[in-house]
Amino acid sequence: MGDLRQSVPASVRRRHLRRTFDARIDREWGRYAGEPRRVLVRHLRERFLRQHLPYGPGVVLELGPGPGRFSSTILGLSRGPLLAIDLSQEVLRRGQRRLGGDPRRRRVSWIQGAGEHLPLQDRSVGTAVVLGNIVCFAGTDGPRLLREIARVVRPGGTLVADFASPAAATQEFFEVVSRRRQLRRILRRPEFYLIHQILDSGYQPYLPRRLAAWEFQFYTVDSARQALVRAGFRVRDAMAVGAVGWTVGRIAASARREPRTWENLLRIEERIGRRPGALETGHGFLVAATRAARRRREPRTLPTKP
Ligand SMILES: C[S@@+](CC[C@H](N)C(=O)[O-])C[C@H]1O[C@@H](n2cnc3c(N)ncnc32)[C@H](O)[C@@H]1O
């Protein structure tokens, strides 16, 4: 069937994203609440942020905050201004309302904008938090989005981002469609439903008829690392989210019954999630990276023999 490339203009892709997220604000909030395995994902993300977000007065950029699931965690960790930039004005309003009378809200600027064209000066940000597969949603523009983030983060600054991996996404997709009794239909024609393409190249075009609701680029840990290095970051930590407890919901449900068992499950997840074999399982992976002093140059010519 070949590699289906159906990249639409970036402005069309972003409009589709904005309209979709405008219409599913509550669903976005619910993504990390309710079932214990969803809470597990949220807690692992918050703990990863806690491990990597510098405590201090530096400026933090939160790209794609959505309804603000992690905004208050960030405000609790940093002491400086928070720039919350999202394509959707609706979700920003929701984030703003959620902070309500919290005095920390004065530190937040809610800005409608695109990550690919950040309205910020070079090196003006200490830390960028880019959670919710924002780089993947940029499709073929992912490298451009990462370069733009690298432009605004000062050398030595931090990026915390997450990525969806082809293996984990296929497992999750199969689980979702099996609940809707569609799995056999898909397994009869996996190529039609882009399974092979996603596993080979990671690229998913926008093809709703084939259950592909977004243009999306999935990343392996290697391809994410390469994209980050090309943009000017050095990866210092990577961790799968919920390698143990995401897919088998009973594990999180059982652990959630006691604070001590919950804490121990989180610690086990953090250990297993950092093992190379586990990185592409679970609910995608998190990365913490440092902005290098200089972007690594690609060699212009092939090295010649001495
Ligand atoms: C999946 S939600 C993630 C929300 C939150 N960060 C979280 O992890 O729960 C994605 C959000 O990012 C925004 N978004 C996606 N791509 C973006 C881009 N290129 N620039 C700015 N915002 C973007 C969407 O509008 C949406 O609100």
The ligand as a Gaussian input file, in Angstrom:
#p B3LYP/6-31G(d) Opt

LIG

0 1
 C       -4.078000      16.879000      24.209000
 S       -4.288000      18.535000      24.807000
 C       -3.067000      18.564000      26.071000
 C       -3.458000      19.399000      27.256000
 C       -2.485000      19.328000      28.430000
 N       -1.172000      19.812000      28.100000
 C       -2.412000      17.913000      28.975000
 O       -1.374000      17.262000      28.810000
 O       -3.411000      17.472000      29.544000
 C       -3.517000      19.411000      23.524000
 C       -3.659000      20.934000      23.641000
 O       -2.604000      21.513000      22.890000
 C       -3.085000      22.490000      21.998000
 N       -2.187000      22.461000      20.844000
 C       -1.960000      21.425000      20.004000
 N       -1.027000      21.750000      19.094000
 C       -0.651000      23.027000      19.364000
 C        0.267000      23.939000      18.773000
 N        0.993000      23.590000      17.715000
 N        0.400000      25.154000      19.317000
 C       -0.322000      25.529000      20.400000
 N       -1.224000      24.720000      21.010000
 C       -1.375000      23.478000      20.492000
 C       -4.528000      22.086000      21.707000
 O       -5.316000      23.200000      21.345000
 C       -4.960000      21.469000      23.027000
 O       -5.510000      22.422000      23.908000

